[in-house]
Amino acid sequence: MKKFYQRINYKGELKDISLMLCKDFNLGKFVSDKLLTVGYEDFNFIIKTEKNKYFIKIFSNFRIDEDCKRYVDIMLKAIEKKVAFPKLFKSEQGHLHITEVNNTKLRMCVTEYVDGDSYFFLNQKPTEKEIREIAHQAALINSIDLKPSFVYDSWAITSFLKQFKKEGEFLSAEDARMIKPLIKEFKDIKIEELPHCFVHGDIIATNVMKDKNNKIWIVDFAVANYYPRIQELAVMACNILFDKNSKEKSEKNLKIALEEYQKEIKLTSRELKVLPTYIKLAHAMHVLRANYEKVVEKNNSKENEYWLNQGRKGLKQLLKIFNHSKQNDKTK
């Protein structure tokens, strides 16, 4: 728990923050609160009052005030576009609330609580109908006319070369054998020439929720940026559409998502051609970053282990397909 409080440099009681929020946002009489121990950056928790439940995000110390405002503006744009994102509440300051609690400056926002859970905690994979809805939401997000100021994300596919230079030396021999050949493939893509748009960048099992009425919600725009359009689909393919036990199922899920997505946004032939490489890079980033978190940062959390294993299984699955297709080409 201590590491989560370190993100906001807070040494007091969580209840003190909750009581302040109940008053400043008029949430009702405080009943209880609960820290959420998922994610690598911000400090998230739930408040229960006599009125309702609420989701609270306190922005991590590494973010400047302008980054926090950027994040809130993005959420408002998503709501305006009718993306399935929870309602944002306002205090007298607006949607972004900046205050001090126990001599600690805190920047935060409050959204409605989704009465359900993420696919990560449900330990479920989406059905075909749900895949189509997630792909539809992705297309809505990618249709948002927004180019926010760039915020570097060390997990993003576009960060591959920089992160490999910093963290590649910590890879095991087996992981390095899978990832090193992707350096050339990454350079060959010529990312700057691909169609770009506003991208959520993190539509994964922890950020897609299903409520008690089976409605799908997309949450956490923390790493949203202006990226190559296929980055959205590649991130989805490497996790929420990925079946670790079956490459055929992984391919089928991606095909369904592409079909639904292209009802609203038609991908170019070049995007479709480089998408498989982009998906490999998405898996590679999970291995590279989660391995660094484990080996150097001593992050032995269940979540970090999940991403490390997902990345390894994904690379092995895709490289088998890739190697098999190469062998077939040689025999022709």
C-alpha positions in Angstrom: 0.0 0.0 0.0 2.9 2.4 0.8 4.0 2.6 -2.8 0.6 3.9 -3.8 0.7 6.7 -1.3 4.2 7.6 -2.4 2.7 8.4 -5.9 1.0 11.5 -4.3 3.5 12.0 -1.5 0.8 11.6 1.1 1.4 10.5 4.6 -2.1 11.1 6.2 -5.2 9.0 6.4 -7.3 8.3 3.3 -10.4 9.2 5.2 -9.2 12.8 5.5 -9.2 13.1 1.7 -12.6 11.4 1.5 -14.2 13.7 4.0 -12.8 16.8 2.1 -14.2 15.4 -1.2 -17.6 14.7 0.3 -17.8 18.3 1.4 -16.3 20.0 -1.6 -18.2 18.0 -4.2 -21.4 17.6 -2.2 -21.3 13.8 -2.4 -23.2 13.2 0.7 -22.4 11.8 4.2 -19.2 9.7 4.1 -19.6 5.9 4.8 -16.4 4.2 3.6 -13.5 4.3 1.2 -11.4 1.8 -0.6 -8.0 2.1 -2.3 -7.7 0.5 -5.8 -4.3 -1.3 -6.2 -4.3 -1.5 -10.0 -2.3 0.7 -12.4 1.2 2.1 -12.5 0.7 5.8 -12.2 -2.1 7.6 -10.4 -3.8 7.1 -7.0 -7.3 5.7 -7.4 -9.9 4.9 -4.8 -13.7 4.6 -4.3 -15.8 6.6 -1.8 -19.2 5.3 -0.6 -21.6 7.9 0.8 -25.2 7.7 1.9 -26.1 9.0 -1.6 -24.0 6.8 -3.9 -20.5 5.4 -4.7 -17.9 7.6 -6.5 -14.6 6.9 -8.3 -11.7 9.2 -7.3 -8.5 9.8 -9.2 -5.7 11.7 -7.5 -3.0 12.6 -10.1 0.5 11.4 -9.4 3.2 13.8 -8.4 5.1 13.4 -11.7 2.3 15.2 -13.5 2.3 19.0 -13.6 -0.9 20.9 -13.2 -1.2 21.4 -16.9 -1.1 17.6 -17.5 -4.0 17.2 -15.0 -6.0 19.8 -16.8 -5.2 18.1 -20.1 -6.5 14.8 -18.7 -9.8 16.3 -17.5 -10.3 18.1 -20.8 -9.8 14.8 -22.7 -12.4 13.1 -20.5 -14.9 15.9 -21.2 -14.3 15.6 -25.0 -14.9 11.8 -24.8 -18.2 12.4 -22.9 -19.2 15.0 -25.5 -18.5 12.4 -28.3 -20.8 10.0 -26.4 -18.1 7.6 -25.6 -19.2 5.2 -22.9 -17.3 7.0 -20.1 -18.6 7.8 -16.6 -20.0 11.2 -15.7 -17.6 13.8 -14.3 -18.6 15.8 -11.2 -17.8 19.4 -10.4 -16.7 21.3 -7.3 -16.8 25.1 -7.1 -13.3 24.9 -8.8 -14.7 22.9 -11.7 -14.0 19.3 -12.8 -10.3 19.5 -11.7 -10.0 20.1 -8.0 -6.8 21.3 -6.5 -6.4 21.5 -2.7 -4.2 20.7 0.3 -4.9 17.9 2.7 -2.6 17.4 5.7 -0.1 19.8 4.1 0.0 17.8 0.9 -1.1 19.4 -2.5 -3.5 17.1 -4.3 -5.0 17.4 -7.8 -8.0 15.2 -8.3 -11.3 14.5 -10.2 -14.4 12.6 -9.3 -16.5 10.5 -11.7 -19.6 8.3 -11.2 -18.9 4.8 -10.0 -19.4 2.0 -12.5 -21.3 -0.7 -10.7 -19.4 -3.7 -12.1 -15.8 -4.6 -12.7 -13.1 -4.7 -15.3 -12.4 -7.7 -17.5 -9.2 -8.1 -15.6 -10.9 -8.6 -12.3 -13.8 -10.5 -13.8 -11.2 -12.8 -15.3 -13.3 -12.9 -18.5 -12.8 -12.4 -22.2 -15.4 -10.4 -24.1 -18.0 -12.2 -26.2 -18.4 -11.4 -29.9 -21.1 -8.9 -29.2 -18.9 -7.2 -26.5 -15.9 -7.2 -28.9 -18.1 -5.3 -31.4 -19.1 -2.8 -28.8 -15.5 -2.3 -27.7 -14.4 -1.8 -31.3 -17.2 0.7 -31.8 -16.1 2.6 -28.8 -12.5 2.6 -30.1 -13.8 4.1 -33.4 -15.7 6.8 -31.5 -12.6 7.7 -29.6 -10.4 7.8 -32.7 -13.0 10.1 -34.3 -12.6 12.8 -31.6 -11.1 15.9 -33.3 -8.4 16.5 -30.7 -4.6 16.8 -30.8 -3.6 17.2 -27.1 -0.1 18.3 -26.1 2.1 15.2 -26.2 2.8 13.3 -23.0 5.4 10.7 -23.1 4.3 7.1 -22.2 7.0 4.6 -21.5 4.6 1.7 -22.3 3.5 3.1 -25.7 4.5 1.3 -28.9 6.0 4.4 -30.3 8.4 4.5 -27.3 9.9 1.1 -28.3 13.4 2.2 -29.4 13.9 4.6 -26.5 12.8 2.1 -23.9 14.8 -0.8 -25.5 17.9 1.3 -25.3 17.3 1.9 -21.7 15.9 -1.4 -20.6 17.0 -4.0 -23.2 20.0 -5.0 -21.2 17.8 -6.4 -18.4 16.0 -8.9 -20.7 16.6 -12.6 -20.4 18.4 -14.3 -23.4 15.1 -15.8 -24.5 13.2 -12.5 -24.3 16.0 -10.7 -26.1 15.9 -13.2 -29.0 12.3 -12.5 -29.5 12.5 -8.7 -29.2 15.8 -7.7 -30.9 14.6 -8.5 -34.4 11.7 -6.1 -33.9 14.1 -3.1 -33.9 14.5 -3.3 -37.7 10.8 -4.0 -38.2 9.9 -1.0 -36.1 12.2 1.2 -38.2 10.8 -0.2 -41.4 7.3 0.8 -40.5 8.0 4.6 -40.9 5.6 5.5 -38.2 5.5 9.2 -39.1 3.9 8.3 -42.5 1.0 6.4 -41.0 -2.4 8.1 -40.5 -2.6 9.6 -37.0 -5.5 10.6 -34.8 -6.5 10.9 -31.2 -5.9 7.5 -29.5 -6.9 6.3 -26.0 -3.8 4.0 -26.2 -4.8 1.7 -23.3 -8.0 -0.2 -24.2 -7.0 -3.3 -22.2 -8.6 -5.6 -19.7 -8.0 -3.3 -16.7 -9.6 -0.3 -18.5 -12.7 -1.9 -20.0 -15.5 -2.4 -17.6 -18.8 -4.3 -17.6 -21.5 -3.1 -15.3 -24.3 -5.1 -13.7 -26.5 -4.5 -16.8 -23.7 -5.8 -19.1 -23.0 -2.3 -20.4 -19.4 -1.7 -21.6 -17.5 1.3 -20.3 -14.1 2.6 -21.4 -12.1 4.3 -18.6 -8.7 5.8 -17.9 -7.5 8.2 -20.6 -4.2 8.7 -18.7 -2.0 7.8 -21.7 -4.2 9.2 -24.5 -2.1 10.9 -27.2 -2.0 11.8 -30.9 -0.7 8.5 -32.3 -0.8 6.3 -35.4 -4.4 5.2 -35.7 -3.6 1.5 -35.7 -2.0 1.9 -32.2 -5.5 1.6 -30.7 -6.2 -1.7 -32.5 -2.8 -3.1 -31.8 -3.1 -2.5 -28.0 -6.5 -4.1 -28.1 -5.2 -7.1 -30.0 -2.3 -7.7 -27.6 -4.6 -8.0 -24.6 -8.4 -7.8 -24.6 -8.7 -9.6 -28.0 -5.8 -12.0 -27.3 -6.4 -15.6 -26.4 -3.2 -17.1 -24.9 -4.4 -20.6 -25.7 -5.4 -20.2 -29.3 -3.9 -18.2 -32.1 -7.0 -19.0 -34.2 -9.2 -17.4 -31.5 -6.9 -14.4 -31.3 -7.1 -13.9 -35.0 -10.9 -14.4 -35.0 -11.3 -11.8 -32.3 -9.2 -9.3 -34.2 -11.1 -9.9 -37.4 -14.4 -9.2 -35.6 -13.0 -6.0 -34.1 -11.6 -4.8 -37.5 -14.9 -5.5 -39.2 -16.8 -3.4 -36.6 -14.2 -0.7 -36.4 -14.1 -0.2 -40.2 -17.9 0.4 -40.3 -16.9 3.9 -39.0 -13.2 4.3 -39.9 -11.8 2.6 -43.0 -8.1 1.7 -42.6 -5.7 2.1 -45.4 -4.1 -0.9 -47.1 -0.8 0.1 -45.6 -2.2 0.2 -42.1 -3.6 -3.3 -42.5 -0.3 -4.5 -43.8 1.8 -3.2 -40.8 -0.8 -4.0 -38.2 0.6 -7.5 -37.4 4.0 -6.0 -36.8 2.5 -3.3 -34.6 0.8 -6.1 -32.6 4.1 -7.8 -32.1 5.5 -4.5 -30.8 2.6 -4.1 -28.4 3.4 -7.5 -26.9 7.1 -6.7 -26.9 6.5 -3.5 -24.9 4.7 -5.5 -22.2 7.7 -7.8 -21.9 10.2 -5.0 -22.0 8.5 -2.7 -19.5 7.1 -5.3 -17.1 10.5 -7.1 -17.0 12.2 -3.8 -16.1 9.6 -3.2 -13.4 10.3 -6.7 -12.0 14.1 -6.8 -12.3 15.0 -3.2 -11.6 12.1 -1.6 -9.7 11.4 -4.9 -7.8 7.7 -4.8 -8.8 6.5 -8.3 -8.0 2.8 -7.4 -8.1 0.2 -9.7 -9.6 -0.6 -7.1 -12.3 3.0 -6.7 -13.4 3.5 -10.5 -13.6 0.3 -10.6 -15.7 1.6 -8.2 -18.3 5.0 -9.9 -18.4 3.4 -13.3 -19.1 0.9 -11.9 -21.5 3.6 -10.3 -23.5 5.8 -13.4 -23.7 2.9 -15.7 -24.7 1.7 -13.2 -27.3 5.2 -12.9 -28.9 5.6 -16.7 -28.9 2.2 -17.1 -30.5 2.8 -14.5 -33.2 6.4 -15.5 -33.9 5.2 -19.0 -34.5 2.7 -17.8 -37.0 5.4 -15.5 -38.6 8.0 -18.2 -38.8 5.5 -20.7 -40.2 4.5 -18.3 -42.9 8.2 -17.7 -43.8 8.8 -21.4 -44.2 5.8 -21.7 -46.4 7.1 -18.9 -48.6 10.4 -20.7 -49.0 8.7 -23.9 -50.2 6.7 -22.1 -52.9 
